Amino acid sequence: MRLDAFFRACVRLHGDPDGRDELVAAARELEDSESLLTAIEAQQVGPLLHRMIGDAGILSPMVANAVRDSYHRTARRTLLLFDELAACLRALGAVGVPVIVLKGAADSRSE
């Protein structure tokens, strides 16, 4: 249950910067960094946590390093996938196949 409270406090922090105290309290309740890392990996929220609180000094150094590494691995994978998508789009365009790019790829082009 403490993990749930921690994750909820992380999400609330995004909309309420004053929620830092709640997050710090929830983080202190977590006694086992290994369990937290297991939950972060299972829920695939490492990149999100890094972006939200990675450098805020809330997480233990071990967990902060793990979520930072997860963030960077995900960024590298995303760049590789976008490169592959671009190659596919070029190949399809070269033979006259119209393509509609949806979801993440389309969102990234609209920013």
N, C-alpha and C positions, 0 to 999 in steps of 0.2 A: 504494500500500500504506500510506503514511503516513496517508492519510485514514481508512482502515479502522481503523488503530490509534487514531486520535483518537476516532472514533465509538465504538469499543469501550470506550475509557477513560471516555467520557462516560456510557455506560450503566452501567459498573461503579461509577462514583461514586455513583449513586443508591442502590445497596445497600451500598456501602462508603465512608463519608465519608473514610476514611484514604487513599483512592485519589487524592487531589488531586495528589500528587507525580507520579504516573503520567500524569495528565491534563495537567499543566503541561509535562512532558517531551514528550508527544505533540504538544501545541500548538506548542512551540518547533520541532519538526521540520517544521512546515508553513511553507514559505517564501513561499507565494503566497496571499495573502488572496482574490484573485479566484477561484482554483481552489476554495478552501474555500467561498466563497459560492455558486459554481456547484453544488457537491456538495450543500450544504445545501438549496438550492432544488430540485434534482433529486430529492432524497430526502424533501423536504417535512418537514424536521425542525427548522426555525427556531424554532417555538414551544416545542418540547420542549427544545432547547438553551438557549433563553432562561430557561425555567423552572428548568433544572438548573444552569446556570453563567453565565447572562447578566450578572450583576452581580458576579461573583467576581474580575474583573480578569485572567482567563485569556485571553480573546479580545482581539484587537486592537480598538481603538475602532471601526474601520470595520465589522468583523464583529459586534461586540457591538451596535452600532446597528442593523445589518441584521436580526439575530435578534430584537431587541426590537420593531422595526417589524413583522416577520412575526407575532410573538406578538399584538400589538395588532390587526393586520388580521384575524387569525384569530378573535380574541375578538369583534370587531365583527360579522364574518360569522356567527359562531355565534349571537350574540344576535339578529340579523336572522332567521336560520333558525328559531330557537325562537319568535320572534314570529309568523312565517308559519305554523308548525306549530300554535300556539295558535289562530290564526284558522281554520285548517282544522278543527281539533277542535271549535271552537264551531259552525261551520257544519254539520258532520256531526252533532253532538249535537242541533242544532236540528231536524233532520229525522229524528231517531231512528235514525241509523246507529251501531251500536256500534263502538268502535275499541279496538284493543289497541296501545299505544305500546311499541315495542321499541328496543333498543340504546341509543344515547347519550341520547336524549330520556327514556327510562324511567330510565336510570341517574341523570340529573341531577335527577330528581324524587325519588329515593330518598335523597339525601344530606341 
